[in-house]
Amino acid sequence: MNVPDGTVGARFDRLAERIAGALAAQCDPEAGFPDTEFYGSAFAAMLWQRWPERFGSDVAAACERLKRQDKQARIGLWRNRFHWEFVRFALADLFRSGPVAGYRTPEDVLGKTRFVGNRVANWALLRSTVRLAGESRLQQGVGRVERWIALAVYQKPDGFIEDQRGAPTQQYHAFATALLGYQIAVLGESSAGLQERFRSALHALVRTALHDGEVNAVGRGRFQSFGYAAAALAIAFGLRLACAPEGSIKLLRAIADRLEAALGPDEALPLMITQIDETEAVTPAPEHAHQQRIGWHSYNNGPDYLAFSGAILKLASEQLAATPEPGTPLPLPLEDTLADGIRVVRNAAYSAITTLPRRTITAAQPLPYIVMADGARPLASYGDEVLPGSIYTALSLPLPVFEQRDGGFRDLLSGTDFRWSGPDKIVGETATFRFERRFRFEAGSIGIEDALTLTEAPGHAMLHLPWLTLPAEAEPAAGTGAGTAFALDGARLKSDLPLTEVTAAAPQYGVSGLLRIWSHAAPPPPPGEIAEARYRILFTA
C-alpha cells in the first residue's frame, strides 16, 4: 500500500529508503558489514525486500551470508552468542509474503533453529512473536504462554513494561509495546486481554514522552536510534488499531523531526541520535573500547542498530498508510503523574522525567531530565552501563556524598532502599541515615530540597550536600558570587548554599557526556540533626 505524500508515514518511508541505500553502500555482498554485527544482515534483508527491484541482489547476498554463518561461533569482543531471537524475527517478517531469493522459509536459510533464551522482557516477547509467526500450533501455544508470563512479570500496573524488574527503560518499553502491536495487527492475535495490555503499554509510552519528540531519555539505551524507531512503530500500531492516545500524531511528527535532523550526509542514522558519541572525547581512554563512545553499550553495533531502525521505520510507515492524518493534530496533553515509579511533568513550558536512584545506575535519573518546549535541555542524563573500569560510576549521580578522611569518596547507593513517598518526594534509608529529596514543579521553575539525617556518629571527614553533577558546559553565572548561580542550557540553577567544584572526583560521565561536580562540603551533622540544601532550576525562556 502506498503511503500518502506529505504525511508522517511518508516521512518514515523516505527515511527507511535512505537508510536502505546507506546499508547497501556499507555492505560487501560476500564479507558483509565492515563492523561487528549480531543481526544487521537479517534486518537489512527485511528492509531491502521492501524495494526488491533496487535491492534484490542485496537480499540474496544477505541470505547467503546468514546461511554460511557458523551459528555456534561466539561473536565480537564479548564473545556473544548468535542472536537467534532477533534474526528469526527479522526473517519471519521477510518471508511473510512468500519465497525470497530462492529460499522458501527462514529455516532454509538458518538450518536448525533455536533461541538464546535471555530472561528480559524484549527477548521473551521476541521469542513469543517468532513462535506465533510460525505454523506449528504447539509453538503458537507456547508463544502465548511465553507472552503471558513476560507481561505478568515485567508489565507494571499502569502499563509500563520494564525490561528487567526495577530498571525502567523507555527504549525497551517502546520495543516491547511494538511487539505486542505486531502480534495483534500483523499476526492476528485478537484476545481482549492482549489488546488491553497493548493499549495500556501504549498509553504509558505517550505518558512518558517529553517535548521535542523525546521518547527515549530514561534507562538502558537512552538516546539510541533503536528506541525512537520502536516508539514510532508502537504508536503507528496504536493508530492503525484505533487505540492511540491523544497527541499521538503530533508526537510521531516530532519523532520524525528528530530522526531527520540526525540523518548523516551518508544518509545513515547514527546509533546515538544526539551524536554525543561522535563529539565527546573520553579521557583517559576507557578500558572497554565501546565506552570511548558516549552512550554505547558493550552489545551495541552500528550495523545492527542502523538496519533495525530502517526496517522498523518502514514497518511503521506501512501501518500508517491506511491511517487518516489530520492537518492539525491535537497536541500532547498536559501531564503531572507518578505512575509505575516514573515521575512525569509536561506543561506548555517544559517537560521533565524523574526515576529513583538505583544501584544499577543505568536506570537512575534522580534529578529531572528536562526538555524545554524549544528543545533546550538544562540538566544531564545520568548513568549508563557499568563495566570493569567503567567511565560511568555512582559518583556521577546527583546524590549526597561522604568524603572520607583519606580523601576518597563514598556514595549513598550501596545498601540504600530508595522509594517514592508521594509524587514529589524520594526517600532513601539505611540503618545509619535517612535521605529525602523533595520537588516543587511549577510553571517557571523546579525547586529541589535535600535533607540528610544521620542515626549514628559519622565516621567521615566531610558531607557533600548537595553534590550536583552538571553538564560540563555549565558555568557559574557572572556577578553572582560564591558559586550560587549557574548558567544552563535554557535555564539557571540557583543554590542557597555556595558551591565549589570538586576536581578530586573527576572525570565523571553521563549519557549527556562529561560532567562537572559542584558541591557544598561541611562536617556531617551530629546524629538526629538535619543537614539541608535547597536549589532551584529557573527557566529563562
FIDRENMI-948044 format. One record per residue (C-alpha): x, y, z; residue number from 1. Coordinates in steps of 0.02 Angstrom, whole numbers. Layout:
<nodes>
       xx       yy       zz     k
        X        Y        Z   NUM
...
</nodes>
This chain:
<nodes>
       xx       yy       zz     k
        0        0        0     1
       68      171      -47     2
       95      300       89     3
        8      467       54     4
      131      608       15     5
      159      739      149     6
      109      628      294     7
      218      569      437     8
      204      394      363     9
      282      460      202    10
      422      538      303    11
      460      373      388    12
      453      286      219    13
      580      407      147    14
      693      388      299    15
      685      199      283    16
      730      203       97    17
      877      318      128    18
      938      203      267    19
      918       54      149    20
     1032      140       24    21
     1159      181      159    22
     1161       -1      217    23
     1187      -64       39    24
     1332       58       17    25
     1414       -4      177    26
     1391     -190      147    27
     1504     -302       43    28
     1399     -441      -36    29
     1524     -576       16    30
     1604     -510      176    31
     1455     -415      244    32
     1470     -259      351    33
     1643     -196      400    34
     1595     -187      584    35
     1538     -324      703    36
     1355     -368      686    37
     1233     -482      775    38
     1076     -458      669    39
     1116     -318      547    40
     1107     -428      392    41
      940     -502      444    42
      856     -334      473    43
      939     -260      318    44
      864     -401      214    45
      694     -368      295    46
      711     -185      244    47
      786     -212       71    48
      648     -333       21    49
      525     -186       26    50
      612     -125     -135    51
      656     -288     -223    52
      693     -207     -391    53
      826      -97     -313    54
      896     -211     -179    55
      855     -388     -236    56
     1038     -438     -253    57
     1074     -368      -80    58
      935     -475       -5    59
     1002     -632      -91    60
     1180     -595      -31    61
     1120     -567      148    62
     1025     -732      149    63
     1178     -822       82    64
     1290     -746      217    65
     1167     -797      352    66
     1160     -973      281    67
     1350     -987      284    68
     1372     -912      457    69
     1429    -1028      596    70
     1284    -1013      719    71
     1389    -1091      859    72
     1534     -969      846    73
     1548     -831      976    74
     1541     -655      906    75
     1640     -498      947    76
     1747     -444     1091    77
     1624     -505     1223    78
     1602     -675     1137    79
     1413     -656     1116    80
     1304     -797     1055    81
     1212     -791      889    82
     1060     -679      917    83
      929     -806      868    84
      778     -708      931    85
      819     -550      831    86
      873     -642      674    87
      721     -756      675    88
      601     -611      699    89
      676     -517      550    90
      670     -672      439    91
      494     -717      493    92
      439     -546      431    93
      547     -560      275    94
      462     -722      221    95
      284     -670      263    96
      246     -634       79    97
      320     -796       13    98
      488     -862      -50    99
      636     -744      -54   100
      795     -759     -159   101
      763     -942     -194   102
      728     -986      -12   103
      555    -1042       43   104
      566    -1020      233   105
      680     -947      367   106
      733    -1125      408   107
      802    -1144      231   108
      920    -1000      274   109
      959    -1037      456   110
      952    -1226      463   111
      904    -1298      632   112
      837    -1152      732   113
      843    -1118      918   114
      833     -974     1043   115
      960     -893     1159   116
      832     -881     1299   117
      886     -716     1380   118
      771     -677     1526   119
      722     -498     1492   120
      557     -433     1427   121
      606     -387     1250   122
      691     -554     1213   123
      546     -650     1291   124
      420     -556     1182   125
      529     -582     1029   126
      526     -770     1062   127
      338     -762     1084   128
      318     -667      921   129
      429     -787      822   130
      332     -937      887   131
      166     -854      842   132
      230     -814      666   133
      263     -998      632   134
      140    -1132      576   135
      156    -1253      723   136
        1    -1247      833   137
      106    -1312      978   138
      235    -1173      958   139
       97    -1043      942   140
       25    -1104     1107   141
      197    -1093     1188   142
      214     -917     1118   143
       52     -863     1201   144
      107     -935     1367   145
      277     -851     1350   146
      192     -684     1316   147
       77     -704     1466   148
      224     -743     1581   149
      327     -596     1515   150
      185     -472     1541   151
      142     -543     1712   152
      323     -521     1767   153
      375     -359     1681   154
      222     -251     1647   155
      181     -129     1788   156
        3      -87     1844   157
       -7       72     1739   158
       61      -11     1583   159
      249       20     1581   160
      348     -137     1531   161
      514     -147     1622   162
      646     -246     1528   163
      717     -301     1695   164
      620     -283     1856   165
      657     -121     1945   166
      752      -48     1797   167
      638       54     1683   168
      699       92     1508   169
      597      190     1382   170
      687      110     1235   171
      642      -69     1278   172
      469      -21     1339   173
      439       50     1165   174
      504     -108     1082   175
      402     -222     1194   176
      247     -118     1155   177
      283     -126      969   178
      298     -316      979   179
      127     -326     1061   180
       57     -218      921   181
      140     -329      791   182
       60     -484      866   183
     -112     -403      856   184
     -103     -308      691   185
       10     -420      588   186
      -10     -594      663   187
     -195     -579      704   188
     -187     -613      891   189
     -356     -549      945   190
     -381     -585     1130   191
     -462     -443     1227   192
     -331     -464     1364   193
     -187     -438     1243   194
     -270     -286     1166   195
     -291     -208     1338   196
     -108     -246     1381   197
      -55     -160     1220   198
     -169      -11     1247   199
     -103       12     1424   200
       78       -2     1367   201
       49      124     1227   202
      -29      248     1346   203
      124      228     1459   204
      237      266     1310   205
      144      426     1268   206
      126      473     1452   207
      315      471     1474   208
      354      567     1313   209
      436      738     1330   210
      442      890     1217   211
      544      886     1055   212
      496      707     1014   213
      595      642     1162   214
      534      465     1194   215
      700      388     1245   216
      776      485     1390   217
      774      359     1532   218
      858      191     1558   219
      964       72     1457   220
      984      127     1276   221
      930      308     1303   222
      952      421     1151   223
      987      271     1037   224
      903      263      866   225
      829       92      910   226
      713      169     1039   227
      644      308      928   228
      607      186      787   229
      524       65      908   230
      418      205      981   231
      364      259      806   232
      310       81      766   233
      215       59      930   234
      119      221      901   235
       86      175      719   236
        9       11      775   237
      -97      107      901   238
     -162      222      765   239
     -200       75      650   240
     -291      -14      791   241
     -385      146      843   242
     -320      146     1021   243
     -184      279     1014   244
     -192      415     1148   245
     -224      597     1114   246
      -73      685     1040   247
       -2      530      954   248
        8      606      779   249
       93      761      848   250
      217      652      941   251
      253      549      784   252
      290      709      687   253
      411      764      823   254
      498      595      819   255
      514      611      630   256
      589      786      654   257
      722      716      772   258
      768      571      659   259
      776      677      502   260
      887      803      591   261
     1004      663      647   262
     1024      583      474   263
     1205      599      415   264
     1273      655      246   265
     1291      470      202   266
     1104      450      239   267
     1141      336      387   268
     1059      362      555   269
     1187      371      697   270
     1168      247      838   271
     1161      393      962   272
     1046      519      881   273
     1114      655      997   274
     1283      619      912   275
     1368      644     1080   276
     1468      487     1040   277
     1549      574      893   278
     1594      738      979   279
     1640      694     1159   280
     1821      642     1192   281
     1832      517     1336   282
     1993      541     1435   283
     2084      447     1499   284
     2047      310     1372   285
     1924      185     1447   286
     1964        2     1473   287
     1823      -52     1357   288
     1828       15     1180   289
     1638       36     1172   290
     1646      166     1310   291
     1756      276     1203   292
     1587      318     1125   293
     1469      401     1250   294
     1306      304     1267   295
     1364      143     1182   296
     1341      -21     1275   297
     1452     -173     1258   298
     1324     -259     1145   299
     1296     -110     1029   300
     1348     -124      846   301
     1321        7      712   302
     1254     -111      575   303
     1128     -190      694   304
     1051      -26      750   305
     1051       55      578   306
      967      -96      497   307
      844     -119      640   308
      795       66      636   309
      769       65      448   310
      665      -94      448   311
      558      -39      595   312
      527      134      521   313
      473       53      357   314
      355      -60      454   315
      286       95      542   316
      256      182      376   317
      158       29      316   318
       43       37      467   319
       15      223      440   320
      -28      202      255   321
     -211      165      295   322
     -222      289      440   323
     -301      460      403   324
     -190      601      463   325
     -271      765      517   326
     -195      925      453   327
     -188      999      628   328
     -169      856      753   329
     -202      876      937   330
      -50      915     1046   331
        9      802     1185   332
      -98      832     1339   333
      -27      907     1497   334
       44      780     1618   335
       76      779     1805   336
       89      598     1859   337
      185      471     1961   338
      147      303     1881   339
      246      141     1881   340
      385      228     1978   341
      412      363     1845   342
      375      545     1884   343
      325      648     1732   344
      277      831     1718   345
      231      904     1549   346
      165     1081     1529   347
      175     1217     1399   348
      349     1274     1452   349
      442     1114     1489   350
      431      928     1518   351
      527      828     1648   352
      552      645     1692   353
      625      576     1854   354
      662      399     1913   355
      727      329     2076   356
      913      308     2112   357
      966      127     2092   358
     1125       25     2111   359
     1102      -14     1926   360
     1138      167     1883   361
     1085      140     1701   362
      904      166     1756   363
      936      309     1879   364
      879      488     1846   365
      866      562     2022   366
      859      741     1959   367
      733      778     1822   368
      788      761     1643   369
      710      918     1569   370
      665      960     1390   371
      604     1136     1360   372
      470     1175     1231   373
      606     1247     1118   374
      714     1090     1138   375
      838     1158     1267   376
      900     1029     1393   377
      964     1109     1553   378
     1017      957     1657   379
     1115      799     1621   380
     1057      624     1581   381
     1142      510     1706   382
     1204      332     1717   383
     1247      202     1588   384
     1323       29     1576   385
     1440      -13     1719   386
     1584     -125     1666   387
     1752     -160     1748   388
     1843        6     1742   389
     1684       93     1683   390
     1681      278     1645   391
     1507      280     1724   392
     1507      269     1915   393
     1389      303     2060   394
     1481      466     2093   395
     1407      532     1930   396
     1234      534     2010   397
     1175      695     2095   398
     1158      624     2271   399
     1246      670     2435   400
     1422      600     2451   401
     1532      569     2603   402
     1715      618     2590   403
     1824      500     2690   404
     1973      551     2795   405
     2092      477     2666   406
     2019      590     2531   407
     1911      456     2449   408
     1726      474     2416   409
     1581      360     2465   410
     1413      368     2377   411
     1242      332     2453   412
     1187      194     2335   413
     1262       40     2419   414
     1131      -43     2528   415
     1008      102     2515   416
      824       70     2481   417
      752      216     2383   418
      565      237     2360   419
      436      367     2315   420
      340      441     2462   421
      204      530     2365   422
      227      608     2193   423
      356      737     2245   424
      469      654     2374   425
      606      523     2360   426
      662      437     2520   427
      818      331     2542   428
      857      242     2705   429
      987      129     2783   430
     1024       85     2964   431
     1138      237     2977   432
     1048      379     2884   433
      887      443     2804   434
      890      548     2646   435
      743      645     2574   436
      729      741     2412   437
      575      848     2382   438
      523      926     2217   439
      412     1076     2179   440
      362     1077     1996   441
      297     1250     1950   442
      262     1335     1784   443
      426     1430     1777   444
      539     1330     1892   445
      578     1168     1980   446
      628     1178     2163   447
      729     1040     2249   448
      758     1018     2435   449
      880      887     2501   450
      886      832     2683   451
     1001      705     2766   452
      987      640     2945   453
     1117      525     3022   454
     1067      397     3155   455
     1241      366     3223   456
     1402      463     3245   457
     1480      497     3075   458
     1645      418     3029   459
     1681      532     2882   460
     1776      693     2868   461
     1650      790     2762   462
     1475      781     2692   463
     1447      849     2516   464
     1266      911     2513   465
     1215      950     2380   466
     1326      852     2262   467
     1272      916     2091   468
     1340      836     1933   469
     1305      963     1798   470
     1340      965     1611   471
     1522     1012     1580   472
     1472     1174     1494   473
     1377     1237     1648   474
     1470     1386     1722   475
     1447     1496     1875   476
     1345     1647     1820   477
     1446     1808     1813   478
     1424     1926     1958   479
     1328     1808     2072   480
     1472     1769     2190   481
     1516     1614     2290   482
     1453     1490     2159   483
     1268     1509     2198   484
     1204     1527     2020   485
     1245     1432     1861   486
     1201     1461     1679   487
     1123     1306     1600   488
     1050     1271     1428   489
      890     1374     1429   490
      889     1392     1619   491
      982     1447     1775   492
     1019     1348     1932   493
     1017     1445     2096   494
     1080     1369     2258   495
     1050     1432     2435   496
     1224     1368     2480   497
     1387     1416     2394   498
     1452     1277     2283   499
     1634     1235     2242   500
     1696     1125     2101   501
     1757      953     2157   502
     1901      906     2043   503
     1966      763     2151   504
     1822      651     2094   505
     1840      692     1909   506
     1814      639     1775   507
     1633      583     1784   508
     1522      546     1634   509
     1337      526     1599   510
     1244      493     1437   511
     1248      681     1408   512
     1438      674     1409   513
     1567      744     1528   514
     1502      807     1695   515
     1574      935     1817   516
     1541      913     2002   517
     1489     1059     2111   518
     1456     1035     2297   519
     1442     1115     2467   520
     1558     1024     2588   521
     1536     1035     2777   522
     1563      922     2928   523
     1424      792     2944   524
     1287      840     3067   525
     1276      755     3237   526
     1154      608     3248   527
      973      666     3242   528
     1011      837     3167   529
      964      876     2986   530
     1082      939     2852   531
      986     1029     2714   532
     1015     1102     2542   533
      895     1197     2428   534
      917     1240     2246   535
      804     1287     2100   536
      803     1271     1912   537
      735     1435     1842   538
      682     1435     1661   539
      743     1587     1565   540
      630     1554     1412   541
</nodes>
